[in-house]
Amino acid sequence: MSQQQKCRPWVAEEVANDSSWIRPLDPAIADDLDAALRHAIESGKPLLEMTTSDFPIGTRAYDAFRSAFDATQRDWGFCLIKGIPVERWSVDELQRLYWGIGLHMGVARTQNKTSDIMTSVKDAGGSYKVDGGRGYNTNAGLDFHVDFCDVVSLLCLHPAKSGGTSLITSSLAIHDEIMRTRPDLDEAIRSSFYFSLQGAGSDDEPGVYPCPIYGEVDGYRAFRTNRKNITAAQNYFEDVPRLTSQQIEVLDYLDELLSDPRFCYSMDIQKGDMQLLNNFTVVHSRTDFEDYEDESLKRHLLRLWLNVPNSQPLPGNWVSAFKDVRPGSVRGGNRGKNIGPEFLSYERRQASHHGMFNVFS
């Protein structure tokens, strides 16, 4: 990456006054996507066996999505694609279409203990703040957090009846504010916090991992937080080092700053929107929501976690969390319990296609 491609800190007012992060999709691209989808359906291949040639997206559509994903690696660190005509396709077709787009953008990561490559963000009656709890299958408001990938992508099929607002905050601006107001916390924010994997790790890896909240390498800044998972590590793993008083101060101050209206921007994700976030420079959350009674109208988003070929380097002491810190590497993800030869083959094939390092091969 060049110096111009690095992400920068921002505050909510800047986002509200600048629409450059909103990318309306050319309606003609829907026909390109539909043609690629029909080709993929005719191939009969399961998702993990598909290649980019099984979803021939075309130059026009490829350029639009590539440009959007590239935008997450510079400036704002996020963007919103609008106008994907999701009503044109069934949920099964949308899953295949979404996966096909992802094939052209990078390497998908598994997301949970069952090693799912794509998840439905939909209230399924799950519990959030419990041992092993995850937020995507509940209607709960979430703690501010980041996901285990370079870019998290959400495709909205149906918004909620009310609520479910996406909240995003520049972690770089938050770090700057901490250094401005509490420079005495610098050492603590760079020290190792232990995060629980919430049971989503593989059988051959520990249930927790150490990772600082903030670090820098080669001029690139990276930030990682999830208080729920840090608290779970403290509550359920006796051998994890106890948080120091200054580490607790860091977490308390983050609770205050991340939701501060000066920094936090509220984004209503509508039907047909695709939100893309850089997980190293943007922290996200959502408000709780009320759903429709009609099952077909309930809030439903599809989620992909992706590594991208132009990702930034990570600090060396993040390697326990991500397994690889090189730029453009296949890293992170929740390996889960069901990684099989099909996924490993997919991972190798996609890494090779995109010219990415693959420590898992």
C-alpha positions as CSV (number, residue, x, y, z in Angstrom):
1,M,0.0,0.0,0.0
2,S,1.1,3.5,-0.7
3,Q,1.0,6.3,1.9
4,Q,-2.2,7.6,0.3
5,Q,-4.0,4.3,0.8
6,K,-3.9,4.3,4.6
7,C,-7.1,4.8,6.5
8,R,-7.5,8.0,8.5
9,P,-9.3,9.0,11.7
10,W,-12.7,10.6,11.3
11,V,-15.5,11.9,13.4
12,A,-19.3,11.6,13.0
13,E,-19.9,15.1,11.7
14,E,-17.5,14.5,8.8
15,V,-19.3,11.3,7.8
16,A,-22.7,13.0,8.0
17,N,-21.5,15.9,5.7
18,D,-19.8,13.8,3.1
19,S,-21.5,11.2,1.0
20,S,-18.4,9.9,-0.9
21,W,-18.6,6.7,1.1
22,I,-22.1,5.9,-0.4
23,R,-21.8,4.0,-3.7
24,P,-25.1,3.6,-5.7
25,L,-25.0,0.6,-7.9
26,D,-25.5,1.1,-11.6
27,P,-28.9,-0.7,-12.2
28,A,-27.4,-2.3,-15.3
29,I,-25.0,-4.3,-13.1
30,A,-27.9,-6.3,-11.7
31,D,-28.2,-8.0,-15.2
32,D,-24.5,-8.9,-15.0
33,L,-25.0,-10.4,-11.6
34,D,-28.1,-12.3,-12.7
35,A,-26.2,-13.8,-15.7
36,A,-23.3,-14.8,-13.4
37,L,-25.8,-16.3,-11.0
38,R,-27.5,-18.4,-13.7
39,H,-24.1,-19.7,-14.8
40,A,-23.2,-20.6,-11.2
41,I,-26.5,-22.4,-10.7
42,E,-26.0,-24.4,-13.9
43,S,-22.6,-25.5,-12.7
44,G,-24.3,-27.3,-9.9
45,K,-21.2,-26.9,-7.7
46,P,-21.5,-26.4,-3.9
47,L,-20.2,-23.0,-2.7
48,L,-16.8,-24.3,-1.6
49,E,-16.1,-25.8,-5.0
50,M,-16.9,-22.7,-6.9
51,T,-14.2,-20.6,-8.5
52,T,-14.3,-17.1,-10.1
53,S,-14.9,-18.7,-13.5
54,D,-18.1,-20.3,-12.1
55,F,-19.4,-16.8,-11.4
56,P,-18.3,-14.7,-14.4
57,I,-19.1,-11.3,-13.0
58,G,-18.0,-9.2,-16.0
59,T,-15.8,-6.2,-16.0
60,R,-18.5,-3.6,-15.1
61,A,-19.6,-5.4,-12.0
62,Y,-16.1,-6.5,-11.0
63,D,-14.8,-2.9,-11.1
64,A,-17.7,-1.6,-9.0
65,F,-17.3,-4.2,-6.3
66,R,-13.5,-4.1,-6.4
67,S,-13.5,-0.4,-6.0
68,A,-15.8,-0.6,-3.0
69,F,-13.7,-3.2,-1.3
70,D,-10.5,-1.3,-2.0
71,A,-12.1,1.8,-0.4
72,T,-12.1,0.0,2.9
73,Q,-8.3,0.0,2.9
74,R,-8.0,3.8,2.7
75,D,-9.5,7.0,3.8
76,W,-12.8,6.3,5.7
77,G,-12.2,2.6,6.1
78,F,-15.8,1.8,5.1
79,C,-18.4,2.2,2.4
80,L,-22.0,1.4,1.6
81,I,-23.1,0.0,-1.7
82,K,-26.8,0.8,-2.4
83,G,-29.3,-0.6,-4.8
84,I,-28.7,-4.3,-5.1
85,P,-32.1,-5.6,-6.1
86,V,-32.4,-8.4,-3.6
87,E,-36.1,-8.8,-4.2
88,R,-35.1,-10.2,-7.7
89,W,-33.7,-13.4,-6.2
90,S,-34.6,-16.0,-3.6
91,V,-32.6,-16.3,-0.3
92,D,-30.8,-19.4,-1.7
93,E,-29.9,-17.5,-4.9
94,L,-28.8,-14.5,-2.9
95,Q,-26.5,-16.6,-0.9
96,R,-24.9,-18.0,-4.0
97,L,-24.7,-14.5,-5.6
98,Y,-23.1,-13.0,-2.5
99,W,-20.6,-15.9,-2.3
100,G,-19.8,-15.4,-6.0
101,I,-19.0,-11.7,-5.5
102,G,-16.8,-12.7,-2.5
103,L,-14.8,-15.1,-4.7
104,H,-13.7,-12.2,-6.8
105,M,-12.8,-10.0,-3.8
106,G,-10.8,-12.3,-1.5
107,V,-10.8,-15.3,0.8
108,A,-13.8,-16.0,3.1
109,R,-13.2,-16.8,6.7
110,T,-15.2,-19.3,8.8
111,Q,-17.3,-17.4,11.5
112,N,-18.4,-19.7,14.3
113,K,-18.0,-23.0,16.1
114,T,-19.8,-24.8,13.2
115,S,-17.3,-23.3,10.7
116,D,-20.0,-21.6,8.7
117,I,-18.6,-19.7,5.7
118,M,-21.7,-17.4,5.5
119,T,-24.1,-16.5,8.3
120,S,-27.6,-15.2,8.5
121,V,-27.8,-12.2,10.9
122,K,-31.3,-12.9,12.1
123,D,-33.0,-13.2,15.4
124,A,-33.1,-16.9,16.1
125,G,-33.8,-16.6,19.8
126,G,-30.2,-16.7,20.8
127,S,-28.7,-15.2,24.0
128,Y,-25.9,-12.6,23.7
129,K,-24.1,-12.0,27.0
130,V,-23.7,-15.6,28.1
131,D,-20.8,-18.1,27.9
132,G,-20.4,-18.8,24.2
133,G,-23.0,-16.2,23.2
134,R,-22.9,-14.5,19.9
135,G,-24.9,-11.5,18.8
136,Y,-25.8,-12.3,15.2
137,N,-28.6,-14.7,16.1
138,T,-30.3,-12.4,18.6
139,N,-32.2,-9.1,18.5
140,A,-30.0,-7.6,21.2
141,G,-28.0,-4.4,21.0
142,L,-24.4,-5.3,20.8
143,D,-21.2,-4.1,22.5
144,F,-18.8,-2.3,20.2
145,H,-16.5,-4.8,18.6
146,V,-14.6,-5.9,15.5
147,D,-14.7,-9.2,13.6
148,F,-12.0,-11.7,12.9
149,C,-11.2,-10.7,9.3
150,D,-9.9,-7.8,7.2
151,V,-13.3,-6.7,5.9
152,V,-16.8,-7.6,7.3
153,S,-19.5,-7.4,4.7
154,L,-23.3,-7.3,5.4
155,L,-25.9,-7.6,2.7
156,C,-29.4,-6.5,3.9
157,L,-32.3,-8.6,2.6
158,H,-34.9,-7.1,5.1
159,P,-34.4,-4.3,7.7
160,A,-36.2,-4.6,11.1
161,K,-39.6,-3.1,11.9
162,S,-37.7,-0.7,14.1
163,G,-34.2,-0.4,15.5
164,G,-31.2,-2.5,14.4
165,T,-29.3,0.7,13.5
166,S,-25.7,0.1,12.5
167,L,-23.3,2.1,14.7
168,I,-19.7,2.7,13.5
169,T,-16.8,4.6,15.1
170,S,-13.3,5.3,13.8
171,S,-11.0,3.4,16.2
172,L,-8.1,5.6,15.0
173,A,-10.0,8.7,16.1
174,I,-10.7,7.0,19.5
175,H,-7.0,6.2,19.9
176,D,-6.1,9.8,19.1
177,E,-8.6,11.0,21.7
178,I,-7.2,8.6,24.4
179,M,-3.7,9.9,23.7
180,R,-4.9,13.5,23.9
181,T,-6.8,13.1,27.1
182,R,-5.3,10.1,28.9
183,P,-1.7,9.6,27.6
184,D,-1.0,7.7,30.8
185,L,-3.0,4.8,29.3
186,D,-0.7,4.3,26.4
187,E,1.2,1.4,27.9
188,A,-2.0,-0.3,28.9
189,I,-3.7,0.0,25.6
190,R,-0.6,-1.6,23.9
191,S,-0.4,-4.5,26.5
192,S,-2.0,-7.9,25.9
193,F,-5.7,-8.3,26.6
194,Y,-7.0,-11.9,26.6
195,F,-10.1,-12.5,24.4
196,S,-12.3,-15.6,24.6
197,L,-13.0,-17.4,21.3
198,Q,-16.5,-18.2,22.8
199,G,-16.1,-21.8,21.9
200,A,-15.5,-21.0,18.2
201,G,-11.9,-22.1,18.0
202,S,-10.7,-25.4,16.6
203,D,-10.0,-28.4,18.8
204,D,-6.2,-27.9,18.5
205,E,-6.1,-24.2,19.6
206,P,-6.6,-22.6,23.0
207,G,-9.9,-21.1,24.0
208,V,-8.4,-17.7,24.4
209,Y,-5.9,-15.5,22.6
210,P,-3.8,-12.5,23.7
211,C,-3.9,-9.3,21.6
212,P,-3.3,-5.7,22.4
213,I,-6.1,-3.3,21.7
214,Y,-3.8,-1.0,19.7
215,G,-0.6,-1.3,17.8
216,E,1.4,0.1,14.8
217,V,3.7,-1.4,12.2
218,D,5.3,0.4,9.2
219,G,3.0,3.4,9.8
220,Y,-0.2,1.3,9.7
221,R,-2.4,1.5,12.8
222,A,-4.6,-1.4,14.1
223,F,-7.2,-1.5,16.8
224,R,-9.1,-4.5,18.3
225,T,-11.7,-4.6,21.0
226,N,-14.6,-6.7,22.2
227,R,-15.4,-6.2,25.9
228,K,-17.8,-9.1,26.0
229,N,-15.1,-11.5,24.9
230,I,-12.5,-10.0,27.2
231,T,-14.9,-10.3,30.1
232,A,-15.7,-13.9,29.1
233,A,-11.9,-14.7,29.2
234,Q,-11.7,-13.3,32.7
235,N,-14.9,-15.2,33.9
236,Y,-14.3,-18.6,32.4
237,F,-10.6,-19.2,32.1
238,E,-8.8,-19.3,35.5
239,D,-5.3,-19.3,34.0
240,V,-5.8,-16.1,32.1
241,P,-3.9,-13.1,33.7
242,R,-6.2,-10.8,35.6
243,L,-6.8,-7.4,34.0
244,T,-4.7,-4.6,35.6
245,S,-6.4,-1.5,37.0
246,Q,-5.2,0.5,34.0
247,Q,-6.5,-2.1,31.6
248,I,-9.9,-1.8,33.2
249,E,-9.6,2.0,32.9
250,V,-9.0,1.5,29.2
251,L,-12.1,-0.6,28.8
252,D,-14.2,1.7,30.8
253,Y,-13.0,4.7,28.8
254,L,-13.7,2.9,25.5
255,D,-17.2,2.2,26.6
256,E,-17.6,5.9,27.0
257,L,-15.9,7.0,23.9
258,L,-17.1,4.5,21.3
259,S,-20.7,5.5,21.7
260,D,-20.0,9.2,22.1
261,P,-22.0,11.1,19.4
262,R,-18.9,13.1,18.5
263,F,-17.3,9.9,17.2
264,C,-20.1,7.4,16.6
265,Y,-22.1,7.6,13.3
266,S,-25.5,5.9,13.1
267,M,-26.2,4.3,9.7
268,D,-29.5,2.8,8.7
269,I,-28.9,-0.2,6.5
270,Q,-31.8,-0.6,4.1
271,K,-33.0,-3.4,1.8
272,G,-30.4,-3.9,-1.0
273,D,-27.5,-2.2,0.9
274,M,-24.1,-3.9,1.3
275,Q,-22.0,-2.5,4.1
276,L,-18.2,-3.0,4.1
277,L,-16.1,-2.2,7.1
278,N,-12.3,-2.4,7.8
279,N,-12.0,-4.3,11.1
280,F,-8.7,-2.7,12.0
281,T,-9.8,0.9,11.7
282,V,-13.5,0.9,12.3
283,V,-15.4,-0.5,15.4
284,H,-19.0,-1.4,15.0
285,S,-22.2,-2.2,16.9
286,R,-25.9,-2.1,16.5
287,T,-29.0,-1.1,18.5
288,D,-31.5,-3.6,19.6
289,F,-34.5,-4.1,17.3
290,E,-38.1,-5.0,17.0
291,D,-39.1,-7.5,14.3
292,Y,-42.2,-8.0,12.2
293,E,-44.4,-11.0,13.1
294,D,-44.4,-12.2,9.5
295,E,-41.4,-14.5,9.1
296,S,-40.8,-13.3,5.5
297,L,-40.4,-9.7,6.7
298,K,-38.1,-10.3,9.7
299,R,-34.8,-8.5,9.8
300,H,-32.3,-10.6,7.8
301,L,-28.8,-9.8,6.7
302,L,-26.2,-12.1,5.1
303,R,-22.7,-11.8,6.5
304,L,-19.3,-12.6,4.9
305,W,-15.9,-12.3,6.6
306,L,-13.2,-11.7,4.0
307,N,-9.4,-11.4,3.8
308,V,-8.5,-9.1,0.9
309,P,-5.2,-9.1,-1.1
310,N,-4.4,-5.4,-0.4
311,S,-4.9,-5.7,3.4
312,Q,-2.5,-3.9,5.8
313,P,0.2,-5.5,7.9
314,L,-0.5,-6.1,11.5
315,P,1.7,-5.7,14.6
316,G,3.9,-8.7,15.3
317,N,2.3,-9.3,18.7
318,W,-1.0,-9.8,17.0
319,V,0.1,-13.2,15.6
320,S,-1.4,-15.3,18.3
321,A,-4.8,-13.9,17.3
322,F,-4.5,-13.9,13.5
323,K,-1.9,-16.6,12.8
324,D,-0.3,-14.3,10.2
325,V,0.5,-10.6,10.3
326,R,1.8,-10.1,6.8
327,P,-0.1,-7.7,4.5
328,G,-2.2,-9.6,1.9
329,S,-2.3,-12.8,4.0
330,V,-5.0,-15.3,4.8
331,R,-5.5,-14.9,8.5
332,G,-8.0,-14.7,11.4
333,G,-11.5,-16.2,11.3
334,N,-13.1,-18.6,13.8
335,R,-11.8,-22.0,12.7
336,G,-14.6,-23.8,14.5
337,K,-15.0,-27.5,14.8
338,N,-16.0,-28.4,11.2
339,I,-13.1,-27.3,9.0
340,G,-12.8,-30.1,6.4
341,P,-10.8,-30.8,3.2
342,E,-13.3,-28.9,1.1
343,F,-12.7,-25.6,3.0
344,L,-8.9,-26.2,3.1
345,S,-8.9,-26.7,-0.7
346,Y,-11.0,-23.6,-1.2
347,E,-8.7,-21.6,1.1
348,R,-5.6,-22.7,-0.9
349,R,-7.2,-22.2,-4.3
350,Q,-8.5,-18.7,-3.4
351,A,-5.2,-17.6,-1.8
352,S,-3.4,-18.7,-5.0
353,H,-5.9,-16.9,-7.2
354,H,-5.5,-13.6,-5.3
355,G,-1.7,-14.0,-4.8
356,M,-2.1,-14.0,-1.0
357,F,0.1,-15.7,1.7
358,N,-1.6,-18.7,3.3
359,V,-0.2,-19.9,6.6
360,F,-3.0,-22.5,6.8
361,S,-1.9,-24.4,3.7
